[in-house]
Amino acid sequence: TMTVTPGALVSIQVSPATPSVIKGLTQAFTAMPTYTDNSHSPSITVSWSSSDINKVAINPTTGVATAAGVTATPVTITATSGSITGTTTMTVLPAAIVSIAVTTTTSTVPLGDTAQFTATATYTDTTTAVITTTASWLSSDTGKADVGPLTGLATTMGKVVGTTNITASAPKSAVTA
């Protein structure tokens, strides 16, 4: 007599393979089991872990990882079920700009005078930084005011009065404010 039992778990494949994630964002991982009969069903419950929780913090139940610190080398992500493990790696890239706030101390400027504008970027990891001297600056009407390309210093021009919009764009980014 021979009793046939369900296939035994032999491996776990972790997906996605080797993602690169921007600091402050998350990545969901999934675990696909492989059994001795080469099937992938039933699904399994795994425990998730990270080789460096200061760089990649992962929820041990859901498999959702948070990119917490920029990595020089990839961090190993492990899914474990019993004595069987599956791994992948995750690299954390520097935070990216998600928005820019442009501010000034005065919004009404007499002809021939100047106003200093400041650009402050907010990043994916919720940090902020003043980017005034690295931002590209534009005036919507250079007949009324012009603005230094890397200074944020706006100068009223000619004898034309009215409103002009001063905007800043982040370097190497599509974000403008």
Secondary structure as UniProt FT lines:
FT   STRAND          9..15
FT   STRAND          20..22
FT   TURN            23..24
FT   STRAND          26..28
FT   STRAND          30..35
FT   TURN            36..37
FT   STRAND          47..50
FT   TURN            53..55
FT   STRAND          56..58
FT   TURN            60..62
FT   STRAND          64..67
FT   STRAND          75..81
FT   TURN            82..83
FT   STRAND          84..93
FT   STRAND          97..104
FT   TURN            111..112
FT   STRAND          114..123
FT   TURN            124..125
FT   STRAND          128..130
FT   TURN            132..134
FT   STRAND          136..139
FT   TURN            142..144
FT   STRAND          145..147
FT   TURN            149..151
FT   STRAND          153..156
FT   TURN            158..159
FT   STRAND          166..169
FT   TURN            171..172
//
